[in-house]
Amino acid sequence: MEDTELLPAPDGAGAPADDGPRWLNDDEFRAWIGYRRMRALLDLQLARQLAADQGLSEPDYDVLTSLSDAEDRRIRLSEMADRMLWSKSRLSHHVTRMQQRGLVTRQECPSDGRGAFIVLTDLGMETLRAAAPGHVAAVRAHFIDLMTDEQVRVLGEVTETVLEHLRRHVD
């Protein structure tokens, strides 16, 4: 969908036609398009920083941080896929690439012959520790520190509201 498809209707901005779409008003359009453009540029900036500093992708970083927070630095592949909102297949392929680099390994699940644990290796933990300071600095410089405390609080509330809604509609 192109941005122009969301343009406010020229007359009656935001008012739904009898049987037509409920167009975005000027403020809604500004917020939506601003969010999309901000997200694209912010993701690009953070991806560049991770790649330049540690040779990591954002998905690599997400996997490493999820594992570092897990008990014994390991988690079931299916549970991680759910947390990351990825398919098991996509995560499995990504983990295979990370495994080839020595960042993670797999362990069979003793209680389920079909299941597997993803385990953070010592190299993966070292890589995460090396990447985290630069990543947090970039998040601060390009996002958090640009907002007031109140804006950060409101953004947290907004994201929780949207995430709660979207999680109910994932399947």
URSUL-V319060 format. One record per backbone hydrogen bond with DSSP energy under -1.0 kcal/mol. CO is the residue of the C=O (numbers start at 1). NH is the residue of the N-H. Records with the same first field share a line. If there is no record, write none. Layout:
CO=NH  NH
//
This chain:
2=5
3=6
4=7
12=15
21=23
25=29
26=30
27=31
28=32
29=33
30=34
31=35
32=36
33=37
34=38
35=39
36=40
37=41
38=42
39=43
40=44
41=45
42=46
43=47
44=48
45=49
46=50
47=51
48=52
49=53
50=54  56
51=55
57=61
58=62
59=63
60=64
61=65
62=66
63=67
64=68
65=69
70=73
71=74
73=120
75=118
76=80
77=81
78=82
79=83
80=84
81=86
87=91
88=92
89=93
90=94
91=95
92=96
93=97
94=98
95=99
96=100
98=103
99=102
103=121
105=119
107=117
109=112
112=115
115=109
116=77
117=107
118=75
119=105
121=125
122=126
123=127
124=128
125=129
126=130
127=131
128=132
131=135
132=136
133=137
134=138
135=139
136=140
137=141
138=142
139=144
140=145
143=146
144=147
148=152
149=153
150=154
151=155
152=156
153=157
154=158
155=159
156=160
157=161
158=162
159=163
160=164
161=165
162=166
163=167
164=168
166=169
//
